[in-house]
Amino acid sequence: MEAESSTSNQQRKRKRSVSDTPDKPAQSTWRTDKEHRLYSSKLLEALRRVRSGSTLPRTEPPRSRAIREAADRALAISARGRSRWSRAILSSRSIRLKSNRIRFPVPSRPNRTELVRNQVADREKKKSVVLQRKARVLGRLVPGCKKLSFPILLEEASDYIKALEMQVKAMSALTEILSMIGGGTEGVPGPVQESGADTSTTSTGINSLPPPA
Amino acid sequence: MSSRRSRISEDEINELVSKLQSLLPESRRRGSNRSSATKLLKETCNYIKSLQQEVDDLSDRLSDLMAGMDNNSVQADIIRSLLSS
């Protein structure tokens, strides 16, 4: 894993400025240019597939959902099996919808007599109860991490955050490019042409794609 | 983790959470260690939620853009070649 994270830092247009000092190699994942290119090309592939599969009528799960899932899948693939959340995404796309309904179990609270008796211990217990609850919420957010121990959960969460940031960056760049190109036609609801031949390599002579890594 | 497997010590929790803190965007404005573990966890959850929401919005926009591709226009051709090379 290269630690050339400085260039990708400069490319960030956002207000965040993470110090990617390579004190641990995990910091430089998801931030390198190589990873960005990898993800971008996978994203384009995924979008291509969505497009070619989009002969469904609009009443189906809308294309945006398909795009989201394709982007997540591409993200998970880019993780190369390093993290649990990526494996969870890849293995269980449909189960994810089900898991949103599970209530997180609230640990039992100490009753009143205990409260009066020992306030210090109680405060600590309360704090850990609240912590546990928050940890459960976090576990629900990160895919596949509902039952992990606390340190592992945090590690997965930090990896997930970084990956999400890269995903946002890639998708917004793509959106920007596409909206610049399609400036006049954006939002025009032309008749949806269900011609199955999507691989129309029209020779427009424009090759502005970033070279696939 | 010898005998206390049921509870991680508070120090360990704080240490782990402070590792997470460096990732959150707002943590750089405050001085370090001013947030308790619970606040940081809450911020983490909110941050993840907002990132996921952003991805959803971007997917929406992308789907709209791609819908515009179905026209026969120069721009649509460009987009198509972009996506199909």
Interface residues (C-beta under 8 A of the other chain):
Chain A: R14 K15 R16 S17 V18 S19 L44 L47 R48 V50 R51 S54 P62 R63 S64 R65 A66 I67 R68 A71 D72 E124 K127 S128 V130 L131 K134 A135 V137 L138 L141 V142 S149 F150 P151 L154 A157 S158 Y160 I161 K162 L164 E165 Q167 V168 M171 S172 L174 T175 I177 L178 S179 I181 G182 G183 G184 T185 E186 G187 V188 P189 G190 P191 V192 Q193 D198 T199 S200 T201 T202 S203 T204 I206 N207 S208 L209
Chain B: R7 I8 E10 E12 I13 L16 V17 K19 L20 S22 L23 P25 R28 A37 T38 L41 K42 T44 C45 Y47 I48 K49 L51 Q52 E54 V55 D56 L58 S59 D60 R61 L62 S63 D64 L65 M66 A67 G68 M69 D70 N71 N72 S73 V74 Q75 A76 D77 I78 I79 R80 S81 L82 L83 S84 S85
